[in-house]
Structure formats: C-alpha cells, structure tokens
Amino acid sequence: MIIGIGIHCIDIPSIQSALTREDKSFLFQVFTPDEQGYCFEQSKPELHLAARYAAKEAVLKVLSLGEREGIKCTDIAIRTGPSGAPYLELTGMALAYERSLMIRRWHLSLTHTDHWAAAFVIAEGVEEYAPDYRD
C-alpha cells in the first residue's frame, strides 16, 4: 500500500552558489560525510549534491514534516547500491517518523540535467495505516 509520494526539483546554480561560499556549513548541515565523499568523487559534484538535496526534500514531503519537527537533513541519507541505483537510509527522528507511519519500503528515482535536479520518492507500508487525505 502506498503511504505517500514526494517530488522535489531544484536548480543546479543554487547548489553551485552554496558550494562557492567560504562558509561550508551548508554541506555539513545537509549532507552526510558519505554523501559528500560520493558526490565529490564525481566530475560534476553539484549535480549529484542537488539530486540528493531534492531527494531529502521529497522524503520530508512524504513524511509531511520539516526540520522544525526535529528531523535533520542528515537524518535522510541517499546511498548508492552496487548497481549504481540510489536508495534511502533514514536515521534519528526521520527513522522514528518512518516507523510511526509504518513505512516498510522506499522507492527513489533521481535525475538531473546541467540546470535542474529532481527526485521522486514513494513510500510503501501496511494497508492498515494508509491515510485517506480526502477526509
């Protein structure tokens, strides 16, 4: 049963701008060390960082939450499997909300051009929880 879907799109120049600042706190507030390592190994790290940022925002939309509820962006990690496919790993408060919504599986798709990055996520869970947003 689908618990929720989320999509987010971001322009690459906004990430490039954040990367050129002397203050690198943005990187550490948003991306885990593993995410940073993976992205900076790529020829255009800004594309991969932007796609991961979009994925984090899409997950927050599924959870219907924001950082004000105690979730940090680093509680949502985008990993890369052996096949190269991205997947989600939640920790901290994000994991607590995932469990409270009885989410059992995430599906994640990332895409980017030289100007835009986007992510689409689907959360699957148990039928007993599936919210009816029409109420």
N, C-alpha and C positions, 0 to 999 in steps of 0.2 A: 504494500500500500504506500502510495506517495504521501509523505508527510508535508513536504514543501519543495518549492523550487526557488532558485535565485539566479539573477543575472546581473552583471555589472560590466560597464565599459569605461575605460579611462584613456585619455590621450597621452601618448608617449612623451611629448615635450614636458608635461608636468612632472613626470618622474625624472627626466633628464635635468630639469631645473633643480630638483631636490638633491640630485647627485653632485651638482656642481657647487653647492653651498659648502662653506668651510665647516659649518656645524653638521656633523654626520649623525646627529641624534635620530633623525627620521629613519635611517637604516636600522638602527638598533631597536627603535620602538615598534617597527612594523615587521621586520624580517628576522627570522631565527638565524643563528650563525650558519647552519647547514644550508638554508635558502640563499644566504649571501654568498657562501662558497660556491654553490652550484651556478648561480647567476653570473658571478664574476669570472667563472671559467669559460663562459660563452663569449663569442665575438662581439655581441651587442647585448651587454647585461641589462640595459634599460628595458629591452623588450620582454625579457624573462621576469624582471622585477615587476613590471607593470602588469603582466598577466597574473602573477601571484597576488599582487595587491587587489586586482579585480576579483580573484577567487575568494579572498578573505572577506571582501565586501559582500559578495554573493552569499557566502555562508551566513554572515550576520543577518542578511535579509531572510534566509530560511528560518533562522532562529528567532526572528522578529526582535532582535536585540541590537544594542550598540555598546560601545565601550563604557557608557555610563552605568551599565549593569554589571560591571566588574570584569568583562571579557577584554583581554588584551589581544592585539593583533598577533602577537607571538604565541598565543594560545591556539592559533589556527595555523598549522604548518602545511605547506604544499611540498610533498616529496615526489621523487621521480623513481618509478619502478625499474627493474632490469630491462624491460622492453622499451623504456623511454616514456611510458604513459604516466601522467601525473595522478597523484592520489592525495587524499586529505588525511591528516593526523591531528586530532584535537586533544588538548591537554587543559589543565586548570579549569576555570569557570566555563569555558566553551564545552569541555567534555561533560561537565555537570549538567549543562543545559541539554546537550545531545542525549544524555541518559534520561533526563526528565521527560523529554519528548519521545522517548523510546525509539530513537533513530538507530537502525541496525546497519545501514549501508549508505554510503555516499557515492554519487556518480559525478565526475568532474570532467569538464572539457575546457581547454584553454585555447585561445587563438590570438594572433597579432598580425598587424601589418607594420610598416615603418612608422605609422602615425597613431594607430589605435591598438589597444589590447582589450580583450574581453574574456569573461569566464561565465560558464553556465554550470550550475550545480543542481542536483536532485537528491533529496533525502528520502530514503525508504525506511519504513518502520512497520510496526504491528498495526493491524486494522483497528484494534480497539481504541487506539489513540487518535487516528486520523481526524484532524479538526475539520469542521464544516464552517467555512468562512461566510456562508450565506446567513448564518444565524446572527 
